[in-house]
Amino acid sequence: MREKIKTERLETRTTKKDKLLIAKAANLKGMTTSQFVLSVARDKAFDVISESEQVLKSQKDKEIFVEALINPPAPNQELKTAFKEFKRTYAKASKEEND
């Protein structure tokens, strides 16, 4: 399997203390500092993206969602008005397509 060619760079400034800490951790993992930083940053990036893409984050969110599906509230006046506007717009667009 061919390794992908790496053409992009990431650079950062840090304190000497943080650099030594990262270098020690990388050494313990048998990696270079660059390999370690990239590995940890990549893993964290996946975690952050995955977390942000979850629609229902907590058990409470899931319960509220299911309850709304099972027992939906009656439409309020704003929803009724929006639906009437949608129907007018859709009917107008549909009529223009058929003309």
N, C-alpha and C positions, 0 to 999 in steps of 0.2 A: 504494500500500500504506500503510495507516494504521500509525503508530508506536504501540506499546503505551504506555499511560499508566503512568508510574513513580510509585508511591506509597510505596515502602519506602525507608528511609534506612540508610546505613552510616556510622558515625563512628569515628574513631580519634585517638589522641594520638600525636605523634611528636616527634622532636628537630628542631631547626631545620636541622641538617645533612641529615637524611634528607628533610625536606620540600623543601629546595633541590635535592637529587639527583633526587627524583621529578619535581619541576616541570621540571627541565632535560630529563629523558628525555621527559616528556610534550610539551614544546615541540618537541623534535627529531622527534617523531612527528606533530606538527601537531594535538595533542589538548589538551583542558583536563586539569588535574591529576585531576579527578574521573573524566573519561572514561578516562584512562590507568590509574588505579588499578583501576577497575571491570573494564576489559578484561584487565589482567594477572591480577587475582584470579579472574576468571571462567575464563580459560584454565587457570590453575593448578588450580582446583577440578575442572574436567573431567579433567585429567591425574591428579590424586589419586584421584578416584572410579574412573576407568578402571583404574588400576593396582590398586586394592584389590579390584576385581571380577574380576580375572583369576584363574582357578582354578589354572592351571598357570603359574607365574611364570617359571621358568627352564627351560632345556633339560634340566637334570638332573631336575627335577620331571616333565617330559614323558616322559623315558626310564623313570623309576621307574613311572609310571602305566601306560605301554604294556607294560612287562615284567610288571606285576601282572595285566594283562588277558590277556596271552599265556600266562603261566605262573603262574596263581594259587596261592598257598600253600595247603596243606591247612588245613581249619578247626581251630582250637585248641579246647580245652575250653570256654573262655568263650563262643566263638561258637556252639558246639553247644548249650550251656545257654540262651543267649539265643534261639536259634531254637526250641527246645522251648517256652520261655515264650511266644514270639510265637505259635506254633501253638495253644497252649492258650488264649491271650487271644483270638485271632482266631476260633477254633472256638466259644468261649463267646459272643462278640459276634454271630457269624453265627447261632448257634442262637437267641439272644434275638430277633434280627430276624425269624426265620422263625416264631416262636411267636405 
